[in-house]
Amino acid sequence: MLSFDVSIPLMVFNNVPDYDVRVCTARPGTVPTVGGPDIVVTDGLDVMEGADTVLAVGSGGEQAPAEVLDALRKAAAGGARIASLCTGAFVLAQAGLLDGCRATTHWGLADDLAARFPSVDVQPGLLFVEDGGIFTSAGAAAAIDLCLHLVRLDYGAAVANTAARLAVVPPVRPGGQAQFIETPLPDDRGTSLAPTRAWALEHLDRPLTLADLARHAGMSVRTLTRRFHAETGLSPLQWLLHRRVDRARELLETTELPMDQVAEQSGLGSADSLRKHLAGRVGLTPTAYRASFTRVRGQAVRGAAMRGRRSGD
C-alpha cells in the first residue's frame, strides 16, 4: 500500500468530530508500504462491518487478496459509501464495484485501468468522480480533495473548510477540475495569478468581469484567460462561479441571512440564481441545504464540545 494514501484519511477525518477512522488489512501486523516506513495495522477486515464509509487506498494496481474484495462487496451491499484513493480504484474494479461506472485514478495508470477493466468508464483527466454512490480519486493531492469532499457532503462547506485549514491544505477543489495543470507552482518571476485570485475572493460580492480581473493582474484579457487556465485548470469565470457557490454555502450554514442577501453577498445576484446554481452543484434548494447542514453542523459542534470535556476529565 502507499503510505501517503493511508495518512490522508487520518489527517483529514481526524480533524472532524464524530468520525472514527480505522485502518484495517486482511492480515493484521506489520504491513510494508511504498514511499514510507512499514506500518503496524492491528485491525482486520471485520471492522468494515457496519462502517458508513470504506476507502480503498492505493495499491499500485496489484491484485488485491480475495478476502479484501469479498469484504468490499459486502460493505457495498450493506449500504456503505465506497471510495478509493489513487490506484485504490484498481481494487474497486477487481471487486466489480466499478462495472458500468465512471471512475478515475492516477493519470499515469488510467490507460492501464481502462485496458484491464473495459467495463469501467475511465475519466483520466479528473480529480475525483462520483457515480452510483462510489467515489474514486486521482493521486496525491486529489485524494485530499476527495476526503474533504466527503466531509463537505456529511457536514457542509464550513466544517470541510475548517478541516482543510487544520490540515493546512487549500479548500477542496471541484472534482471536475483537471488532474494536472500546466504550471502547478508559482512562476519564479512573480507572475503567478495567486494575488489576483486572493483579491477576487475578497470581492466576490461585486459583479467581477474578465476585464476587472485582467486589470488587477496587469495583463490583457486573453493572457489572463490563458494563464488562469494554466494555473487552475479552469477558466476565470468557471473559477469565480465555484468560489461564489462555496461562499453561498458557508453563508447558508453559518448565518440566518435571507436568501436574497446570501445571493448578493456571494455575488450570485438573485435568489433565483442562487437556487439554480446550488441545485446544480449539490441537488438541494437553498432552504433545504440550510436546514440540512445547519443541523449537522450543530451536531459536529456539540460532538467537539463533548470530546473536549472527555479529554479534560
Phi and psi in degrees as a GROMACS rama.xvg file:
@    title "Ramachandran Plot"
@    xaxis  label "Phi"
@    yaxis  label "Psi"
@TYPE xy
-90.3125  123.285  LEU-2
-62.4287  -36.2221  SER-3
-64.2867  -40.1064  PHE-4
-65.1205  -35.1705  ASP-5
-67.6992  -37.2904  VAL-6
-74.5844  -25.6731  SER-7
-62.375  -53.6558  ILE-8
-59.9001  -37.0758  PRO-9
-62.6265  -42.2795  LEU-10
-65.2813  -44.3816  MET-11
-79.4021  -54.3022  VAL-12
-71.7704  -28.2246  PHE-13
-72.2287  -7.57629  ASN-14
-91.1738  6.33176  ASN-15
-124.041  127.237  VAL-16
-60.9379  154.446  PRO-17
78.6851  -5.65035  ASP-18
-87.7114  135.402  TYR-19
-117.153  101.444  ASP-20
-94.2919  125.563  VAL-21
-125.809  141.371  ARG-22
-103.952  128.482  VAL-23
-134.095  163.366  CYS-24
-151.223  161.974  THR-25
-66.0962  -30.3025  ALA-26
-130.542  91.3341  ARG-27
-56.1814  148.347  PRO-28
137.658  -154.202  GLY-29
-78.1696  124.264  THR-30
-115.62  123.725  VAL-31
-71.1053  146.931  PRO-32
-127.102  163.895  THR-33
-103.304  126.271  VAL-34
89.2631  11.2523  GLY-35
-171.562  -177.057  GLY-36
-74.8732  162.139  PRO-37
-61.2188  149.997  ASP-38
-123.9  153.883  ILE-39
-100.492  118.775  VAL-40
-110.608  120.428  VAL-41
-96.0738  -17.7046  THR-42
-96.9463  140.583  ASP-43
-92.4664  -175.56  GLY-44
-68.0325  -13.2972  LEU-45
-63.6397  -22.419  ASP-46
-70.1738  -12.4372  VAL-47
-73.3905  -19.7712  MET-48
-66.1023  121.903  GLU-49
83.281  1.37979  GLY-50
-68.2791  142.419  ALA-51
-76.5753  -36.8759  ASP-52
-135.822  136.504  THR-53
-125.33  126.352  VAL-54
-114.526  130.456  LEU-55
-98.1129  122.634  ALA-56
-88.5172  171.732  VAL-57
-57.9369  134.884  GLY-58
-120.26  0.400045  SER-59
72.8636  10.4877  GLY-60
88.0081  2.36735  GLY-61
-73.0286  160.736  GLU-62
-70.1735  130.48  GLN-63
-85.1843  152.705  ALA-64
-59.1331  148.181  PRO-65
-58.8858  -37.05  ALA-66
-67.4204  -29.7476  GLU-67
-67.6834  -43.7728  VAL-68
-64.3645  -40.9422  LEU-69
-63.0634  -40.6999  ASP-70
-66.1381  -37.1874  ALA-71
-66.5092  -42.9384  LEU-72
-62.5769  -41.7988  ARG-73
-64.7349  -40.7941  LYS-74
-64.3409  -43.0526  ALA-75
-64.1561  -43.1543  ALA-76
-64.5294  -28.409  ALA-77
-83.1749  0.916926  GLY-78
97.5171  7.79789  GLY-79
-70.357  147.194  ALA-80
-77.4227  126.388  ARG-81
-109.042  135.805  ILE-82
-144.364  158.542  ALA-83
-133.78  149.899  SER-84
-113.194  128.058  LEU-85
55.418  -125.786  CYS-86
-77.7368  6.35718  THR-87
-60.6259  -18.1527  GLY-88
-59.8148  -31.8393  ALA-89
-62.6242  -37.543  PHE-90
-65.9505  -44.3877  VAL-91
-63.5885  -38.2075  LEU-92
-65.7735  -40.207  ALA-93
-62.4125  -31.1133  GLN-94
-80.6833  -5.14751  ALA-95
80.5215  9.20567  GLY-96
-79.7048  -13.5853  LEU-97
-104.547  5.23903  LEU-98
-59.784  123.95  ASP-99
76.2019  7.81617  GLY-100
-108.735  155.137  CYS-101
-78.9431  140.294  ARG-102
-155.371  164.082  ALA-103
-138.753  169.239  THR-104
-158.937  -173.944  THR-105
-55.6981  133.839  HIS-106
-57.6049  -29.7222  TRP-107
-69.7182  -18.3675  GLY-108
-118.365  8.78023  LEU-109
-62.9383  -41.0911  ALA-110
-64.2017  -37.6717  ASP-111
-65.2761  -42.1023  ASP-112
-61.3562  -43.9914  LEU-113
-65.4915  -38.3662  ALA-114
-70.6761  -40.8456  ALA-115
-77.776  -26.9893  ARG-116
-131.256  76.6991  PHE-117
-63.2653  -16.7721  PRO-118
-79.0973  -6.32069  SER-119
-96.043  131.394  VAL-120
-86.8989  88.4583  ASP-121
-75.6183  129.685  VAL-122
-111.47  89.0921  GLN-123
-71.8129  -14.2157  PRO-124
-99.7229  0.545382  GLY-125
-102.142  153.892  LEU-126
-70.4978  -48.8677  LEU-127
-154.245  158.045  PHE-128
-136.404  141.65  VAL-129
-121.366  130.726  GLU-130
-149.898  119.197  ASP-131
64.1828  30.1205  GLY-132
81.0627  6.63336  GLY-133
-113.03  131.556  ILE-134
-113.292  137.338  PHE-135
-131.734  149.635  THR-136
-131.98  161.129  SER-137
-76.0997  -169.135  ALA-138
-86.2565  170.051  GLY-139
50.9394  -118.362  ALA-140
-61.5968  -27.6972  ALA-141
-63.6136  -29.0192  ALA-142
-65.6382  -36.5266  ALA-143
-63.7989  -42.9871  ILE-144
-58.2696  -43.1952  ASP-145
-66.1025  -43.5752  LEU-146
-61.2912  -41.7491  CYS-147
-65.6856  -35.5449  LEU-148
-62.5016  -40.8145  HIS-149
-65.073  -39.2483  LEU-150
-61.4096  -42.7299  VAL-151
-64.7466  -36.7717  ARG-152
-63.7863  -37.0984  LEU-153
-80.4049  -41.9915  ASP-154
-123.905  -6.6434  TYR-155
97.9882  172.144  GLY-156
-66.7914  -38.7474  ALA-157
-63.6706  -44.7082  ALA-158
-67.0454  -40.2731  VAL-159
-63.5562  -40.6748  ALA-160
-67.23  -34.7684  ASN-161
-64.605  -42.4544  THR-162
-61.3391  -38.7352  ALA-163
-64.8678  -42.0119  ALA-164
-65.2838  -41.3309  ARG-165
-64.7484  -32.1233  LEU-166
-86.0896  -1.53622  ALA-167
56.6192  49.2794  VAL-168
-131.045  159.609  VAL-169
-65.9918  157.674  PRO-170
-57.6261  158.529  PRO-171
-56.7924  136.591  VAL-172
-87.5688  151.493  ARG-173
-61.2927  144.083  PRO-174
-63.2274  -27.0589  GLY-175
-78.3799  -1.78365  GLY-176
-72.3084  152.986  GLN-177
-65.1479  146.316  ALA-178
-60.6236  -44.1506  GLN-179
-130.994  150.976  PHE-180
-123.077  163.346  ILE-181
-66.9879  -38.7039  GLU-182
-129.942  79.2475  THR-183
-68.4302  -20.2094  PRO-184
-112.066  150.831  LEU-185
-57.3813  144.418  PRO-186
-67.744  135.532  ASP-187
-60.4167  -21.091  ASP-188
-85.283  7.34246  ARG-189
76.0353  25.4074  GLY-190
-102.968  15.6844  THR-191
-64.3895  149.293  SER-192
-89.1098  8.66858  LEU-193
-55.1543  -43.2982  ALA-194
-61.126  -35.9937  PRO-195
-69.988  -38.7158  THR-196
-65.0177  -40.6289  ARG-197
-63.2981  -40.5053  ALA-198
-63.2164  -42.0501  TRP-199
-63.0214  -38.8284  ALA-200
-62.8392  -30.5604  LEU-201
-79.283  -10.689  GLU-202
-129.708  34.0324  HIS-203
-64.4984  -22.517  LEU-204
-75.7011  -6.214  ASP-205
-94.0181  153.089  ARG-206
-78.1515  72.1478  PRO-207
-66.6009  138.55  LEU-208
-116.302  170.108  THR-209
-59.0661  -38.147  LEU-210
-63.8228  -38.7352  ALA-211
-62.5992  -46.4986  ASP-212
-64.4583  -42.4485  LEU-213
-65.1507  -38.4407  ALA-214
-63.7746  -43.464  ARG-215
-64.566  -38.7609  HIS-216
-78.096  -13.968  ALA-217
71.379  39.555  GLY-218
-147.534  171.578  MET-219
-72.9614  160.283  SER-220
-60.0128  -40.4333  VAL-221
-63.4829  -43.757  ARG-222
-67.6022  -41.3541  THR-223
-57.0203  -47.979  LEU-224
-61.3978  -44.4495  THR-225
-64.6781  -45.9784  ARG-226
-69.1659  -36.5667  ARG-227
-63.0244  -45.2634  PHE-228
-65.9095  -36.8637  HIS-229
-64.7889  -33.8803  ALA-230
-88.7323  -28.2845  GLU-231
-119.488  -16.3304  THR-232
80.7911  3.38892  GLY-233
-129.524  158.287  LEU-234
-74.726  160.666  SER-235
-57.1568  -41.3544  PRO-236
-73.0053  -34.6657  LEU-237
-62.9127  -44.9381  GLN-238
-61.2954  -43.8427  TRP-239
-60.5567  -43.3995  LEU-240
-63.568  -42.6948  LEU-241
-58.5297  -45.1102  HIS-242
-67.7897  -35.757  ARG-243
-66.1884  -42.4302  ARG-244
-65.7196  -39.3893  VAL-245
-61.0379  -43.03  ASP-246
-63.8905  -40.8652  ARG-247
-62.4434  -39.893  ALA-248
-63.0285  -42.8389  ARG-249
-63.8132  -40.6125  GLU-250
-65.5772  -38.8989  LEU-251
-65.4161  -35.6869  LEU-252
-77.1395  -35.0089  GLU-253
-112.581  -3.99957  THR-254
-132.746  170.841  THR-255
-111.646  24.6566  GLU-256
-60.4141  142.932  LEU-257
-61.1178  158.515  PRO-258
-60.5461  -36.7211  MET-259
-67.3194  -32.3796  ASP-260
-75.0927  -35.2733  GLN-261
-60.8033  -44.9777  VAL-262
-62.6469  -41.9756  ALA-263
-66.7138  -46.253  GLU-264
-71.1199  -22.9432  GLN-265
-93.4721  -3.93557  SER-266
82.1148  12.8589  GLY-267
-87.6798  -4.80255  LEU-268
90.8597  -66.3563  GLY-269
-136.112  164.452  SER-270
-63.3146  -34.2091  ALA-271
-64.7193  -42.0971  ASP-272
-65.573  -40.6874  SER-273
-58.7092  -46.257  LEU-274
-61.955  -43.7648  ARG-275
-62.4926  -49.5011  LYS-276
-73.9606  -34.9484  HIS-277
-69.0971  -42.824  LEU-278
-63.1918  -37.7205  ALA-279
-66.4658  -31.2376  GLY-280
-86.1833  -46.4852  ARG-281
-120.425  -3.31217  VAL-282
75.9025  17.6393  GLY-283
-128.029  148.66  LEU-284
-73.0264  160.387  THR-285
-55.9368  -40.2806  PRO-286
-64.1221  -44.8121  THR-287
-66.8669  -38.5153  ALA-288
-63.519  -45.3558  TYR-289
-62.364  -44.6209  ARG-290
-62.7543  -41.5715  ALA-291
-70.085  -51.6742  SER-292
-86.2506  -17.4649  PHE-293
-67.8715  -37.2605  THR-294
-67.6667  -50.0605  ARG-295
-69.2518  -30.7258  VAL-296
-65.2817  -40.004  ARG-297
-62.1932  -38.1922  GLY-298
-64.5413  -38.5823  GLN-299
-65.789  -41.2453  ALA-300
-65.0889  -42.7218  VAL-301
-64.1168  -39.3189  ARG-302
-61.8448  -39.368  GLY-303
-65.3398  -40.4981  ALA-304
-65.6548  -42.2121  ALA-305
-65.1076  -41.6128  MET-306
-65.1141  -35.6968  ARG-307
-65.0863  -38.1632  GLY-308
-67.3091  -40.9491  ARG-309
-61.8328  -38.8506  ARG-310
-65.9274  -28.2736  SER-311
-89.7465  -5.8981  GLY-312
